[in-house]
Amino acid sequence: MHKQTGVTLSGLLISLVILIVLGLLGLKVIPAYIEFYTAKKAIVAIAFETKGAGGVGELRKAFDRRAAVDSIDVVSGKDLEITKEGNDVVINFAYRKEVPLFANLGLYFDFAATSKGSSE
């Protein structure tokens, strides 16, 4: 007699349930990260393009215009912290994002980004 090897039906079902749960969790969480990286890319681009030119109000307006095009709604121009270090403009933001999963269960993510040390 040869001993059979392989996956049992119950093992296959448990594996599929785990994969489905992880997939659904990923589908809920990934958009929050995409939104964060889009906003971070916007502040890095604005800081790089301006290179210290323009005032704080102009930088906030530039971010608001870019946010309208890129559909960034978690951060607005008034939420930005804008400072100047030497000749460089440094733009920071931080926010909390709640991702509801099901019923009364959800996840909180604290995002923070800076344009300092970033280059395109």
KACORMO-V231408 format. One record per backbone hydrogen bond with DSSP energy under -0.5 kcal/mol. CO is the residue of the C=O (numbers start at 0). NH is the residue of the N-H. If there is no record, write none. Layout:
co;nh
CO;NH
CO;NH
This chain:
co;nh
7;11
8;12
9;13
10;14
11;15
12;16
13;17
14;18
15;19
16;20
17;21
18;22
19;23
20;24
21;25
22;26
23;27
24;28
25;29
28;31
28;32
29;33
30;34
31;35
32;36
33;37
34;38
35;39
36;40
37;41
38;42
39;43
40;44
41;45
42;46
43;47
44;48
45;49
46;50
49;52
54;58
55;59
56;60
57;61
58;62
59;63
60;64
61;65
62;66
63;67
64;68
65;69
66;70
66;71
70;72
75;78
76;79
79;81
80;82
80;91
82;89
83;85
84;87
87;84
88;90
89;82
90;114
91;80
92;112
94;110
96;98
96;108
97;99
98;106
101;104
104;100
104;101
106;98
108;96
108;110
110;94
112;92
114;117
